């Protein structure tokens, strides 16, 4: 259980988005704050909330047990997939991910549209050196090979040159 004190905390960043959502849901459910739908979704402090702010009442919230988010679960899965690979696979995977992110941002699309993590893991482990080898990677069809093949082969070649 978490007791909300009426003293400002050092930083609002001590909680993530899921925790703040939980706090707001609980404060709303307890009648401490109200949501004004007609006022563009603004929050306001209720009379009960003012009593808490003045220290006349206390409110106790439950501390939610948070499941790891999709991003954390995906990162753990990627780490597991790369764990039994050759030395340097993780570094190459990160280099491929950085390049994928750059391309996705430039095109205004999600990163997985360029290549899925599974494809990058396959590239990092098998280290293709030719377009034909790249075309045999998981998730690399003719269109993606034409559009991105040489770009990712260049990343792999640069990585191999630095590692040598």
Buried (B, 14 or more C-beta within 10 A) or exposed (E): EBEBEEEEEEEEEEEEEEBEEBBBEBBBEBEBBBEEEEEEEEEEBBEBBEBBEEEEEEBEBEEBEEEEEEEEEEEEEBEEBBEEBEEBBBBBBBBBBEBBEEBBEEEEEEBEEBBBBBBBBBBBBBBBEEEEBBBEBEBBEEEBBEEBBEEBBEBBEEBEEEEE
